[in-house]
Amino acid sequence: MQHWVSSPLLLAFLVLAAYPRLTTKLQRWQAQRLATAATVPIATTLHEGDLIFHTSQSAQSQAIQMATHSPYSHCGLLYKANGEWQVFEAMQPVKLTPLARWVARGQGQHFVVKRLRDANTALTPEALGRLRAAGQPMLGHSYDLAFEWSDARIYCSELIWKVYDRGLHRQLGQLQQLRDFDLSHPAVQAKLRERYGAQLPLAEPVISPASIFSSPELVTVVRR
């Protein structure tokens, strides 16, 4: 009798204990399914060298949005590898991520794709080769939590800016200093204290996703 009573109780306990993990897996599966449905129809619209933006769900996303007054807190560069669309991005580490997986990580699976205004003439096969070559040395580098302007560690918009600057001598977006951003929001101040303590590198050059997004050299080709 004791064994009969304890088994259902044990089963119920195990189910409850596993519930958060099961819920998380279900949410990830649902996000991936929606992301795949959103990206398959646009596969023929995309061009190599396009830029893609979304609202990240990372711990620092809110601070980036508040500091830049933009919903876009993460971005990457689109390439085709083995017939599949990939996003060259600075995460941990700098890597290529399948497009649907990248979109699934964003808030609500929403994203925007932008392209050079003169892409038809500027992004020749030779130019794309130079873009790839410019990014290759940064592949595998760690993510830069301090947003420093060096290649030792790289953050997302820094990766895009440097690849286009070094590969095509095109500077997408306006370089700023840390002091130029809105540092007044509590979420921003908390992240600054976490990263820098009391010594803020206010003169550090920074390129934000918002600045690249607003570049007059780019046009929007997809918005989902």
N, C-alpha and C positions, 0 to 999 in steps of 0.2 A: 504493500500500500504506500509506504514511504517513497519507494522508487517511482511509483506511478505518479505521485504528486510532484516530486521534485523534477522529473523530466520535462513536463510542460512548462514549469516555472523557469527551468534552465534555458529551455528553448526560447521562451519569451524574453528572458534577459539577453540572450545572444542576439536576438533580432533587434532589440532596442539598442544594444551596443553598436551593432553594425549599421543602424539606420542612417546616421550622419554620413558615413562613407558611401552607402548605397545612394543616398540622395545626391551627394556630390557627383558620383559617377553618372547618375541619370541626367543631372543638369549638364554635365560635360558632353554626354552623348547627344542630348537634345541640341546643344549649341553647335556641335559639329555637324549635325544633320541639317540645321538651318543654314549654317555657313556654306556647306556644300551646295545646297539648293540655290543660294544667292550667287555663288561664284561660277557654277557651271555655265549659265546662260551668257556670261560676259567674257568667256575665255577667248573668243575670237575678236573681241573689242580691244583687249589689252595689247600693249606693245612693250617690248623689252626696253628698260630704262624709265618706264612709268614710275611715279611715286604714289604710295598708298598711305593713307592716314586713318587712324581711328582713335576712339577714346579708350585708353587702356584701363584695365581694372586692377592695376598694380597699386601698391601701397602709396606710391608717390604721385599718382595720377591727379588727385584733387589739387595738390599743391601746385603742380605744373599748370593746371587749368586756371587756377586763381591768379597765379603770378603772370600769366601771359594773356589772360582774358580771352581764352579760346577753349573750345571743347576738345581740341585735338592734342593729345598728350603722347602719342607714339606714331612712328612712321617708319617706312622701309622702302626698298628699291626692288622693283619687279624684274625678274629674269626667268627664262625658261630653261629648265634642266631636265634632261631625259624625257622631253615632251610634256612636262608638267610645270605649271606656274609655281614659282618659289618667291619668297620675300627675303631679300638680303637685309638683315636687321641686326641692330645691336641689342641683344638681350644678355643672357649670361650663358655662353659667351656670344660674340659676334658669329652669326651663322646664317644658313639658308633654311627657311621654314616653309613647308607646303602652304600655299595660299589659303585653302579652306581652314587649316589649323590656325593660321594667323588671324583670319577673320573671326573665328570662333572665340578667340581670346578677348575680342573687343566688346564693349558695352552694347548689348542688343544686336550684335553682329552687324552694326552699321559701319560703313567705311566710305571713303572718298578716294578716287584715283585721279591724279593730275599728270599732265604731260607738258613737255616743252612746246611752246607755240610753234616753233619751227622744227618740230621733231622729224617731219618728213625729209628734210634736207640735212639736219644736224645729226640725227642718230642713224648714221650709216653703219653697216656691219663693222667697218674699221673703227668707228667712234665707239660702238658698243664694246668692242674688244678692248679699247683703252679704258672704258669705265670698269670693266671686269678686272683688268690688270691693276687699276688704281685701288680697288677694294681688296684684292687678294692678300696684300701684306697685313691687313687688319683682321682677316678671318681668324677666329679662335681667340681674339683678344677679350679680356674681361670687360664687363660692363662698368662704366665710370659713374659711380654714385656721387662723386664730388663735382662732376661737370667741368673737369679741367681741360684746357686746350692743349692736349698732348696726345700722342698715339699710344701711350702706354696702356691706357684704358679708353674705351670709346662709348659714347651714348648715342642714341638713335639718330637725332637730327645732325649731330656732328659727323656721323658716318656718311649720310647722304651729302652733306655740304662738301666734305673733303673728297669724296669720290668724284663728284661733278667738277670741283675745282681742279683737282689734279689730273683727272682724265680728259676733260673737255675745256678747262679754263673757263668754266661757267660758274658763277657764284649765285646760288639760289637762296634768296632771303638776305636780310640785313644782319650782319654780325652786331651784337650788342655786348654790353657789360652787365654783370650781375645786378649792379645798382640801377639799371634801366627798367627792371621789372617791378611789378607791384608786389612788394614784400610785406604788405600790411596785414594780410589775412592770417588768422591764427594757424591755419593748416600749413601755410607757407613758413611762418616763423618757427613752428615746431620742427619742420623738416630741416630748416637751416641750422637750428640748434643741434639737431641730431647729427648732421653731417659735418658742421664746422665749429661747434661750440660758440665761443664769444668772438672769434676772429673770422669775420666774413670777408672772403676775397672779392670785394665789391668791384674791383677793376678787371676781374677775370673775363676774357672774351667768351661769349656764349652765343650759340645759334639755337633757336627754339623751333619746335615743330610748327608753331603758329607763324613764325617769320617765313619759313620756307613755304608754308601753305599759302601765304598771302603774296608770294613773289609774283610780280607782273610778268615774269617770263613763263609762267605756267598757266595752263587752261584746265578746267575740270572736264573729264571725259566720262566718269562714272560716279554716281552718288547713290548709295543704297543705305 
